[in-house]
Amino acid sequence: MATPDPDLLSTWQFQLPEHLIASRPAAARDDSRLMILDRGRGTITDASIRDLPGLLNAGDLLVFNNTQVIPARLFGFREQTGGRWEGLYVELTEAGQWVLLCETRGRLQPGERILVVPADRWQSTDMGPETARRDCRLTLTLVERRTDGSWLAFPDDSRPVVQLLEENGSLPLPPYMKRRIADETDRERYQTTYASQPGAVAAPTAGLHFTPQLLQQCSDRGVERTELTLHVGPGTFRPVTAERLSDHVMHEEWCRLPESAVRAIRQKPPASRLVAVGTT
């Protein structure tokens, strides 16, 4: 039997049964399951995330990603055509332009204006172009389409980006969750309990299972903790299209490694483990 080529995308493809794909989280954060891969013994064991403190030793270092998911998914209408439009805010340029991924019927043109509708009004039965003109709180003017397919746009409001997104956007849930608008449960659970730095368009999912109680249990065992910031970008939603993984162009993500984290990593005892949580 030939050895599979690890550089081929097809080597890693498999069918995941629909009933095993969770569209809602477990009732409690720490109800989640934990898979233990013991490389020394070559074994795979099913456990619970609640078992994690007992699997760590005093002196081990947990490195958490403290990014906060922003309500980056936007909805609206094209002022000129009345066509529906959906967008994903990606980042802010130095010139104050928004970088957006856009979905709409037809071809967008530079200079077009987008009437952004508050996400909680998007699914209203009376929502249409005329209603959008009445309810619109934010207008985006498209500037140019970039080579990667994203658009540059200027908002008509100079307030901070996060404030505008909070008023108009929705958390950008993964496609497998099968709903466009985040609800109240999503706003709580699709966020880590320690998120403090707004900027991600997807959650650092490994961190979603940690409760304050679980963190305290780790601390009680002498497990150390530090944080960094890595804003998970839109590339997390994009499938790999190259058959050879070495040909795949990876997206970039903004990150910050503070001095406190550098010190914690350097001071970790050599025999202790460093465990990254949600750092993609």
BALOBA-1460 file (C-alpha; in Angstrom, 3 decimals):
// residues 280
<rec num="1" residu="m" x="0.000" y="0.000" z="0.000"/>
<rec num="2" residu="a" x="1.426" y="3.382" z="-1.038"/>
<rec num="3" residu="t" x="2.188" y="5.918" z="1.669"/>
<rec num="4" residu="p" x="-0.279" y="8.869" z="1.439"/>
<rec num="5" residu="d" x="1.290" y="12.128" z="0.300"/>
<rec num="6" residu="p" x="0.842" y="14.601" z="3.202"/>
<rec num="7" residu="d" x="1.142" y="17.520" z="0.767"/>
<rec num="8" residu="l" x="-2.044" y="16.539" z="-1.088"/>
<rec num="9" residu="l" x="-5.342" y="18.050" z="0.030"/>
<rec num="10" residu="s" x="-7.126" y="14.806" z="-0.816"/>
<rec num="11" residu="t" x="-5.045" y="12.981" z="1.794"/>
<rec num="12" residu="w" x="-6.781" y="14.948" z="4.528"/>
<rec num="13" residu="q" x="-10.364" y="14.901" z="3.231"/>
<rec num="14" residu="f" x="-13.039" y="12.815" z="4.933"/>
<rec num="15" residu="q" x="-16.800" y="12.784" z="5.376"/>
<rec num="16" residu="l" x="-18.085" y="14.130" z="8.682"/>
<rec num="17" residu="p" x="-21.650" y="12.961" z="9.463"/>
<rec num="18" residu="e" x="-24.112" y="15.829" z="9.674"/>
<rec num="19" residu="h" x="-25.352" y="14.794" z="13.136"/>
<rec num="20" residu="l" x="-21.841" y="15.230" z="14.567"/>
<rec num="21" residu="i" x="-21.605" y="18.900" z="13.549"/>
<rec num="22" residu="a" x="-22.753" y="21.070" z="16.459"/>
<rec num="23" residu="s" x="-24.789" y="24.125" z="15.493"/>
<rec num="24" residu="r" x="-25.253" y="25.018" z="19.161"/>
<rec num="25" residu="p" x="-22.787" y="24.778" z="22.048"/>
<rec num="26" residu="a" x="-23.126" y="22.396" z="24.978"/>
<rec num="27" residu="a" x="-25.405" y="23.566" z="27.803"/>
<rec num="28" residu="a" x="-22.378" y="24.621" z="29.857"/>
<rec num="29" residu="r" x="-18.974" y="25.660" z="28.562"/>
<rec num="30" residu="d" x="-17.166" y="22.922" z="30.456"/>
<rec num="31" residu="d" x="-19.563" y="20.194" z="29.276"/>
<rec num="32" residu="s" x="-17.404" y="19.935" z="26.166"/>
<rec num="33" residu="r" x="-15.466" y="16.792" z="25.344"/>
<rec num="34" residu="l" x="-11.678" y="16.575" z="25.277"/>
<rec num="35" residu="m" x="-9.622" y="14.242" z="23.095"/>
<rec num="36" residu="i" x="-6.294" y="13.146" z="24.569"/>
<rec num="37" residu="l" x="-3.633" y="12.055" z="22.086"/>
<rec num="38" residu="d" x="-0.849" y="10.303" z="23.982"/>
<rec num="39" residu="r" x="2.043" y="10.350" z="21.529"/>
<rec num="40" residu="g" x="4.244" y="8.287" z="23.822"/>
<rec num="41" residu="r" x="1.772" y="5.421" z="24.134"/>
<rec num="42" residu="g" x="0.130" y="5.942" z="20.770"/>
<rec num="43" residu="t" x="-3.339" y="6.020" z="22.350"/>
<rec num="44" residu="i" x="-6.468" y="8.150" z="21.919"/>
<rec num="45" residu="t" x="-8.710" y="8.707" z="24.962"/>
<rec num="46" residu="d" x="-12.050" y="10.506" z="25.318"/>
<rec num="47" residu="a" x="-12.290" y="12.850" z="28.298"/>
<rec num="48" residu="s" x="-13.982" y="16.085" z="29.367"/>
<rec num="49" residu="i" x="-12.546" y="19.596" z="29.395"/>
<rec num="50" residu="r" x="-13.193" y="19.460" z="33.158"/>
<rec num="51" residu="d" x="-10.386" y="16.869" z="33.336"/>
<rec num="52" residu="l" x="-7.804" y="19.342" z="32.033"/>
<rec num="53" residu="p" x="-6.490" y="20.587" z="35.415"/>
<rec num="54" residu="g" x="-5.627" y="17.005" z="36.363"/>
<rec num="55" residu="l" x="-3.722" y="16.560" z="33.098"/>
<rec num="56" residu="l" x="-1.500" y="19.583" z="33.737"/>
<rec num="57" residu="n" x="1.401" y="19.889" z="36.162"/>
<rec num="58" residu="a" x="2.634" y="22.703" z="38.379"/>
<rec num="59" residu="g" x="4.878" y="24.934" z="36.299"/>
<rec num="60" residu="d" x="3.100" y="24.251" z="33.018"/>
<rec num="61" residu="l" x="2.195" y="27.442" z="31.145"/>
<rec num="62" residu="l" x="-1.150" y="28.120" z="29.463"/>
<rec num="63" residu="v" x="-0.958" y="30.794" z="26.734"/>
<rec num="64" residu="f" x="-4.394" y="32.259" z="25.974"/>
<rec num="65" residu="n" x="-5.511" y="34.362" z="23.029"/>
<rec num="66" residu="n" x="-7.470" y="37.288" z="24.503"/>
<rec num="67" residu="t" x="-8.921" y="38.511" z="21.204"/>
<rec num="68" residu="q" x="-12.581" y="39.523" z="21.195"/>
<rec num="69" residu="v" x="-14.911" y="38.753" z="18.293"/>
<rec num="70" residu="i" x="-16.458" y="41.903" z="16.854"/>
<rec num="71" residu="p" x="-19.924" y="42.090" z="15.195"/>
<rec num="72" residu="a" x="-18.284" y="42.278" z="11.771"/>
<rec num="73" residu="r" x="-21.116" y="40.869" z="9.606"/>
<rec num="74" residu="l" x="-23.088" y="43.669" z="7.958"/>
<rec num="75" residu="f" x="-26.320" y="43.764" z="5.957"/>
<rec num="76" residu="g" x="-27.780" y="46.354" z="3.644"/>
<rec num="77" residu="f" x="-28.908" y="47.454" z="0.205"/>
<rec num="78" residu="r" x="-27.159" y="48.967" z="-2.781"/>
<rec num="79" residu="e" x="-28.538" y="52.492" z="-3.041"/>
<rec num="80" residu="q" x="-28.359" y="52.572" z="-6.846"/>
<rec num="81" residu="t" x="-29.961" y="49.208" z="-7.659"/>
<rec num="82" residu="g" x="-31.842" y="48.291" z="-4.489"/>
<rec num="83" residu="g" x="-30.103" y="44.923" z="-4.490"/>
<rec num="84" residu="r" x="-29.398" y="43.128" z="-1.230"/>
<rec num="85" residu="w" x="-25.820" y="43.260" z="0.043"/>
<rec num="86" residu="e" x="-23.922" y="41.455" z="2.776"/>
<rec num="87" residu="g" x="-20.441" y="42.287" z="3.954"/>
<rec num="88" residu="l" x="-17.761" y="41.255" z="6.392"/>
<rec num="89" residu="y" x="-15.610" y="43.936" z="7.978"/>
<rec num="90" residu="v" x="-11.966" y="42.794" z="7.982"/>
<rec num="91" residu="e" x="-9.791" y="45.673" z="9.140"/>
<rec num="92" residu="l" x="-9.128" y="49.419" z="9.088"/>
<rec num="93" residu="t" x="-6.411" y="50.864" z="6.859"/>
<rec num="94" residu="e" x="-4.080" y="53.660" z="7.912"/>
<rec num="95" residu="a" x="-6.086" y="55.962" z="5.640"/>
<rec num="96" residu="g" x="-9.260" y="55.220" z="7.599"/>
<rec num="97" residu="q" x="-10.796" y="52.989" z="4.934"/>
<rec num="98" residu="w" x="-12.683" y="49.823" z="5.821"/>
<rec num="99" residu="v" x="-11.585" y="46.578" z="4.200"/>
<rec num="100" residu="l" x="-14.701" y="44.547" z="3.379"/>
<rec num="101" residu="l" x="-15.609" y="41.216" z="1.846"/>
<rec num="102" residu="c" x="-18.833" y="41.749" z="-0.098"/>
<rec num="103" residu="e" x="-21.621" y="39.489" z="-1.381"/>
<rec num="104" residu="t" x="-24.341" y="40.713" z="-3.739"/>
<rec num="105" residu="r" x="-25.949" y="39.956" z="-7.076"/>
<rec num="106" residu="g" x="-24.353" y="41.744" z="-9.996"/>
<rec num="107" residu="r" x="-21.067" y="43.600" z="-10.122"/>
<rec num="108" residu="l" x="-20.245" y="46.273" z="-7.572"/>
<rec num="109" residu="q" x="-18.796" y="49.522" z="-8.877"/>
<rec num="110" residu="p" x="-16.429" y="52.074" z="-7.287"/>
<rec num="111" residu="g" x="-18.421" y="55.006" z="-5.961"/>
<rec num="112" residu="e" x="-21.491" y="52.915" z="-5.098"/>
<rec num="113" residu="r" x="-23.140" y="53.594" z="-1.772"/>
<rec num="114" residu="i" x="-24.300" y="50.830" z="0.560"/>
<rec num="115" residu="l" x="-27.148" y="51.552" z="2.961"/>
<rec num="116" residu="v" x="-26.329" y="49.482" z="6.038"/>
<rec num="117" residu="v" x="-29.309" y="48.198" z="8.004"/>
<rec num="118" residu="p" x="-28.992" y="47.248" z="11.702"/>
<rec num="119" residu="a" x="-28.616" y="43.476" z="11.843"/>
<rec num="120" residu="d" x="-31.532" y="43.054" z="14.245"/>
<rec num="121" residu="r" x="-33.817" y="44.592" z="11.579"/>
<rec num="122" residu="w" x="-32.472" y="42.623" z="8.607"/>
<rec num="123" residu="q" x="-34.907" y="39.726" z="8.825"/>
<rec num="124" residu="s" x="-37.980" y="41.903" z="9.379"/>
<rec num="125" residu="t" x="-40.811" y="41.075" z="6.978"/>
<rec num="126" residu="d" x="-41.071" y="44.703" z="5.830"/>
<rec num="127" residu="m" x="-37.350" y="45.108" z="5.134"/>
<rec num="128" residu="g" x="-36.633" y="46.407" z="1.636"/>
<rec num="129" residu="p" x="-34.797" y="49.250" z="-0.118"/>
<rec num="130" residu="e" x="-37.330" y="51.895" z="0.963"/>
<rec num="131" residu="t" x="-37.317" y="50.697" z="4.564"/>
<rec num="132" residu="a" x="-33.528" y="50.670" z="4.458"/>
<rec num="133" residu="r" x="-33.456" y="54.340" z="3.459"/>
<rec num="134" residu="r" x="-35.594" y="55.090" z="6.507"/>
<rec num="135" residu="d" x="-33.739" y="52.851" z="8.998"/>
<rec num="136" residu="c" x="-30.206" y="53.296" z="7.665"/>
<rec num="137" residu="r" x="-27.757" y="54.523" z="10.318"/>
<rec num="138" residu="l" x="-24.578" y="53.979" z="8.319"/>
<rec num="139" residu="t" x="-23.641" y="54.440" z="4.671"/>
<rec num="140" residu="l" x="-20.531" y="52.953" z="3.085"/>
<rec num="141" residu="t" x="-19.066" y="54.356" z="-0.115"/>
<rec num="142" residu="l" x="-17.070" y="51.804" z="-2.105"/>
<rec num="143" residu="v" x="-13.680" y="53.066" z="-3.281"/>
<rec num="144" residu="e" x="-11.966" y="50.226" z="-5.122"/>
<rec num="145" residu="r" x="-11.790" y="46.452" z="-5.432"/>
<rec num="146" residu="r" x="-8.449" y="44.992" z="-4.397"/>
<rec num="147" residu="t" x="-6.596" y="42.139" z="-6.086"/>
<rec num="148" residu="d" x="-7.683" y="39.668" z="-3.373"/>
<rec num="149" residu="g" x="-11.352" y="40.427" z="-4.049"/>
<rec num="150" residu="s" x="-11.941" y="42.610" z="-0.991"/>
<rec num="151" residu="w" x="-13.222" y="46.194" z="-1.231"/>
<rec num="152" residu="l" x="-12.062" y="49.446" z="0.300"/>
<rec num="153" residu="a" x="-14.849" y="51.685" z="1.564"/>
<rec num="154" residu="f" x="-15.327" y="54.905" z="3.513"/>
<rec num="155" residu="p" x="-18.051" y="55.123" z="6.207"/>
<rec num="156" residu="d" x="-20.065" y="58.329" z="6.503"/>
<rec num="157" residu="d" x="-19.592" y="58.269" z="10.288"/>
<rec num="158" residu="s" x="-16.283" y="59.130" z="11.952"/>
<rec num="159" residu="r" x="-16.979" y="57.348" z="15.237"/>
<rec num="160" residu="p" x="-14.761" y="54.369" z="16.231"/>
<rec num="161" residu="v" x="-15.196" y="51.256" z="14.100"/>
<rec num="162" residu="v" x="-16.119" y="49.003" z="17.024"/>
<rec num="163" residu="q" x="-18.905" y="51.386" z="18.058"/>
<rec num="164" residu="l" x="-20.355" y="51.444" z="14.528"/>
<rec num="165" residu="l" x="-20.196" y="47.661" z="14.280"/>
<rec num="166" residu="e" x="-21.867" y="47.256" z="17.682"/>
<rec num="167" residu="e" x="-24.765" y="49.411" z="16.453"/>
<rec num="168" residu="n" x="-25.145" y="47.788" z="13.046"/>
<rec num="169" residu="g" x="-23.463" y="44.397" z="12.834"/>
<rec num="170" residu="s" x="-23.810" y="40.799" z="13.938"/>
<rec num="171" residu="l" x="-21.212" y="38.331" z="15.148"/>
<rec num="172" residu="p" x="-19.932" y="36.470" z="12.050"/>
<rec num="173" residu="l" x="-20.907" y="32.908" z="12.924"/>
<rec num="174" residu="p" x="-19.271" y="29.997" z="11.042"/>
<rec num="175" residu="p" x="-21.336" y="28.598" z="8.128"/>
<rec num="176" residu="y" x="-21.901" y="25.250" z="9.877"/>
<rec num="177" residu="m" x="-23.955" y="27.006" z="12.560"/>
<rec num="178" residu="k" x="-26.545" y="27.675" z="9.837"/>
<rec num="179" residu="r" x="-27.842" y="31.077" z="10.907"/>
<rec num="180" residu="r" x="-26.919" y="34.481" z="9.564"/>
<rec num="181" residu="i" x="-27.834" y="36.600" z="12.579"/>
<rec num="182" residu="a" x="-26.307" y="35.899" z="15.989"/>
<rec num="183" residu="d" x="-28.793" y="35.659" z="18.835"/>
<rec num="184" residu="e" x="-28.400" y="36.500" z="22.515"/>
<rec num="185" residu="t" x="-26.937" y="33.075" z="23.314"/>
<rec num="186" residu="d" x="-24.405" y="33.439" z="20.503"/>
<rec num="187" residu="r" x="-23.334" y="36.843" z="21.792"/>
<rec num="188" residu="e" x="-22.416" y="35.226" z="25.110"/>
<rec num="189" residu="r" x="-21.116" y="31.827" z="24.059"/>
<rec num="190" residu="y" x="-19.262" y="32.695" z="20.811"/>
<rec num="191" residu="q" x="-16.812" y="34.658" z="22.951"/>
<rec num="192" residu="t" x="-14.257" y="33.542" z="25.513"/>
<rec num="193" residu="t" x="-14.814" y="34.548" z="29.130"/>
<rec num="194" residu="y" x="-11.481" y="36.400" z="29.113"/>
<rec num="195" residu="a" x="-11.835" y="38.226" z="25.753"/>
<rec num="196" residu="s" x="-10.608" y="41.805" z="26.125"/>
<rec num="197" residu="q" x="-9.101" y="42.982" z="22.813"/>
<rec num="198" residu="p" x="-11.694" y="43.615" z="20.035"/>
<rec num="199" residu="g" x="-10.645" y="42.709" z="16.505"/>
<rec num="200" residu="a" x="-11.342" y="39.076" z="15.547"/>
<rec num="201" residu="v" x="-13.935" y="38.019" z="12.966"/>
<rec num="202" residu="a" x="-13.999" y="34.459" z="14.326"/>
<rec num="203" residu="a" x="-13.595" y="33.055" z="17.812"/>
<rec num="204" residu="p" x="-10.405" y="31.366" z="19.059"/>
<rec num="205" residu="t" x="-12.568" y="28.291" z="19.534"/>
<rec num="206" residu="a" x="-10.286" y="26.236" z="21.789"/>
<rec num="207" residu="g" x="-10.738" y="28.920" z="24.443"/>
<rec num="208" residu="l" x="-14.543" y="28.865" z="24.411"/>
<rec num="209" residu="h" x="-14.637" y="25.951" z="26.877"/>
<rec num="210" residu="f" x="-12.783" y="27.670" z="29.726"/>
<rec num="211" residu="t" x="-14.890" y="28.908" z="32.640"/>
<rec num="212" residu="p" x="-13.573" y="31.083" z="35.494"/>
<rec num="213" residu="q" x="-13.874" y="28.009" z="37.733"/>
<rec num="214" residu="l" x="-11.786" y="25.873" z="35.364"/>
<rec num="215" residu="l" x="-9.139" y="28.581" z="35.156"/>
<rec num="216" residu="q" x="-9.048" y="28.784" z="38.960"/>
<rec num="217" residu="q" x="-8.620" y="25.010" z="39.252"/>
<rec num="218" residu="c" x="-5.638" y="25.196" z="36.895"/>
<rec num="219" residu="s" x="-4.171" y="28.017" z="38.970"/>
<rec num="220" residu="d" x="-4.706" y="26.060" z="42.198"/>
<rec num="221" residu="r" x="-2.564" y="23.261" z="40.756"/>
<rec num="222" residu="g" x="0.285" y="25.698" z="40.127"/>
<rec num="223" residu="v" x="-0.335" y="26.028" z="36.401"/>
<rec num="224" residu="e" x="0.840" y="29.426" z="35.136"/>
<rec num="225" residu="r" x="-1.042" y="31.616" z="32.677"/>
<rec num="226" residu="t" x="-0.241" y="34.401" z="30.219"/>
<rec num="227" residu="e" x="-1.993" y="36.077" z="27.291"/>
<rec num="228" residu="l" x="-1.283" y="37.296" z="23.785"/>
<rec num="229" residu="t" x="-3.553" y="38.832" z="21.142"/>
<rec num="230" residu="l" x="-4.135" y="37.292" z="17.719"/>
<rec num="231" residu="h" x="-7.123" y="38.605" z="15.790"/>
<rec num="232" residu="v" x="-8.526" y="35.607" z="13.915"/>
<rec num="233" residu="g" x="-9.083" y="36.740" z="10.318"/>
<rec num="234" residu="p" x="-11.474" y="35.885" z="7.469"/>
<rec num="235" residu="g" x="-9.087" y="33.247" z="6.139"/>
<rec num="236" residu="t" x="-10.515" y="30.914" z="8.764"/>
<rec num="237" residu="f" x="-13.737" y="30.796" z="6.693"/>
<rec num="238" residu="r" x="-12.000" y="30.259" z="3.346"/>
<rec num="239" residu="p" x="-11.492" y="26.702" z="2.102"/>
<rec num="240" residu="v" x="-8.143" y="25.470" z="0.828"/>
<rec num="241" residu="t" x="-8.485" y="25.263" z="-2.961"/>
<rec num="242" residu="a" x="-4.970" y="24.225" z="-4.003"/>
<rec num="243" residu="e" x="-4.558" y="20.468" z="-4.393"/>
<rec num="244" residu="r" x="-0.992" y="20.744" z="-3.115"/>
<rec num="245" residu="l" x="-0.921" y="22.334" z="0.329"/>
<rec num="246" residu="s" x="2.507" y="23.804" z="-0.402"/>
<rec num="247" residu="d" x="0.822" y="25.913" z="-3.128"/>
<rec num="248" residu="h" x="-1.796" y="27.331" z="-0.745"/>
<rec num="249" residu="v" x="-1.420" y="31.047" z="0.014"/>
<rec num="250" residu="m" x="-2.042" y="31.581" z="3.724"/>
<rec num="251" residu="h" x="-3.809" y="34.720" z="4.878"/>
<rec num="252" residu="e" x="-2.255" y="37.126" z="7.343"/>
<rec num="253" residu="e" x="-3.476" y="37.802" z="10.879"/>
<rec num="254" residu="w" x="-2.595" y="40.665" z="13.211"/>
<rec num="255" residu="c" x="-0.983" y="39.643" z="16.475"/>
<rec num="256" residu="r" x="0.744" y="41.160" z="19.502"/>
<rec num="257" residu="l" x="3.065" y="39.340" z="21.880"/>
<rec num="258" residu="p" x="3.454" y="41.521" z="24.991"/>
<rec num="259" residu="e" x="6.629" y="41.615" z="27.068"/>
<rec num="260" residu="s" x="4.821" y="39.938" z="29.963"/>
<rec num="261" residu="a" x="4.111" y="36.892" z="27.767"/>
<rec num="262" residu="v" x="7.715" y="36.798" z="26.533"/>
<rec num="263" residu="r" x="8.957" y="36.807" z="30.127"/>
<rec num="264" residu="a" x="6.532" y="34.061" z="31.152"/>
<rec num="265" residu="i" x="7.634" y="31.862" z="28.250"/>
<rec num="266" residu="r" x="11.339" y="32.425" z="28.905"/>
<rec num="267" residu="q" x="10.985" y="31.794" z="32.636"/>
<rec num="268" residu="k" x="9.057" y="28.557" z="32.222"/>
<rec num="269" residu="p" x="11.011" y="25.626" z="33.711"/>
<rec num="270" residu="p" x="12.603" y="23.534" z="30.924"/>
<rec num="271" residu="a" x="10.730" y="20.382" z="31.940"/>
<rec num="272" residu="s" x="7.345" y="22.133" z="32.017"/>
<rec num="273" residu="r" x="4.948" y="22.255" z="29.085"/>
<rec num="274" residu="l" x="3.723" y="25.268" z="27.141"/>
<rec num="275" residu="v" x="0.087" y="24.880" z="26.061"/>
<rec num="276" residu="a" x="-1.307" y="27.297" z="23.458"/>
<rec num="277" residu="v" x="-5.077" y="27.896" z="23.704"/>
<rec num="278" residu="g" x="-6.896" y="29.417" z="20.738"/>
<rec num="279" residu="t" x="-3.831" y="30.865" z="19.039"/>
<rec num="280" residu="t" x="-4.747" y="29.282" z="15.630"/>
